[in-house]
Amino acid sequence: MNTPRTEPRPVLPRVSGAAATGAVLATGAGTYLSWVRQYDDRACATTASICVTWRGVSAIPLTMTIAVIVLTVVYKRLGIRPRLAVIPPTFLLAPLPLAAAQSAAGWWAVPLAGAAWAGSLALAAWSRYRIPGVTASGVLLLASLIVLYH
């Protein structure tokens, strides 16, 4: 007898795990990028010309690489299957809600935006919850674009 694979019933713990991971990654990335910016300001304070530091050049690629590795491992452990459909939007589009949250409300809103973004995209991984997950992600992205460009 061939039984089709069913979707896991308890989705809330998996989405909560993804949201917690998004909050931790957003907090870590924001803290690291702030530290790099402060370091660059101190290192380039005495220079009148263009100043480029190794930390400043490697900050974004290092942050993205760590985020992809962490998300891949966590999503595999949580059983979020279509990682190819979840991970690229998470790390390609996540800077928009994070930047909007920081510019609108300060540093404390960054973990909340990271959690909301990762949780809504993880929710879209299951066909039963795809429409609410994509809708929540789209609303969050649209709101962040309005905040950033208004």
N, C-alpha and C positions, 0 to 999 in steps of 0.2 A: 504494500500500500504506500503510495506516494503522498505524504502530507506536506503541504506548503509550509515554509518557515513563517512563523507568526512573529509579529512585532512584540517586543517585550512589554509587559503590562505596566510595571512600575517605571514610568518615564521621569517622574519628578526627582528621584534621587540622581539620575543621570544628568538631567538638566541642571540641578543644583550643583553637582560636581563640576560641570562645565562652567557655570556662573562663578563659582568660587575660584576656579582656575583663571578665568578671565579677570577677576578682581585682583588676584595676586600678581598676574602678569602685568596688568595695567599699573598697579602700584610700583612694582619693581622697575618697569620701563620708565615711568615718570620720575622716580627717584634717581635712577641712573642718568637719565638725560639731563636732569637738573644739576647733578653733580658734575657732569661733563661740561655743561655750560659755565658753571662757576669756575671750574679748573681752567677752561679756555680764557675766561675773562681775566683771571689772575696771571696766566702765562703770557697773554698778549697785551697786558696793561702798559708795558714799557715800549712796545713796538709801534712805530708810526706807519708801517707798511702793512701789507696783507700778512696775516698770521694764521697759519694752519698747523694744528697739532694732530698727533697720531690719534689721540682719544676722540677728537672731534670728527675725524674722518671715519673712524671705525665704529662710532656709536650706533648709527642706524643699522648697518649690516649685522653687527653683533646682537643687537636687540631683536631683530627679525629672526636670526638664526636660532637664538635661544627660544623664542616664542614658538617657532615651528617644531622644534624638538620636543618641547614641553607639551604642546598641544597634541602632537602625534602620540606620545606615550600616554597621556591622560585619556585621550579619546579612545585609544585602544583598550585601556583598562576599564573604562566606563561602558564599553560596548557600543559606542557611537560609530556605526558602520560606514556610512559614506563619507569618510574623512576627506576625500578629494573634493566633495561638495561643501564641506564645512571649513576646512583649514584655510584655503586661499582667500575667501571673503573675510575671514577673521583677521588675518594679518595684513591683508591689502587695504581693507576699508576701515579697520578699527581705529587708525589714527584720527579719522574725522570725528567720530563721537567723543574720543578721548580729548582731542584738542578743544572741541566745543564745550565739553564739560568743564575743562580747566579754565577756559576763558570766561565762561558764564558764572561759575560758582566757586572756582578755586580748586585747590588740590584734593579736598575731601570728596569731590564729585567724580574724580577719575576712577576710583575703584567701583563706584556704582555704575558708571557708564560701561566699564569693562565687563562687569558682571551681567548687565542687561544685554549687551551686544553678544557676548559668548553664549549666554543662555538662550537667547532668541534664535541664534543660528543653530545651536545644538537641537533645539526643539524642532527645527525644520528638517532634521535628518530623518524623521519618521513620517511616513506618508499620511498617517492619520492626523498629524499635527503640523503638516507642511504649510498649509495656508495661514494658520495663526502665527507660526514662526517666521515665515517670510513677511507677513504683514507687520509684525512687531519690529523686525529688522528694518523694513522699509520706512516705517514711521520714525524710528530712531535715527536712521540715516538722513531722512528729510529734515527732521528737527535740528540735527547737527549742522546741516548745510545752511539752514535758515539762520541759526545762531552765528555761524562763522561768517556768512556773507551778507548779513543784514546791516 
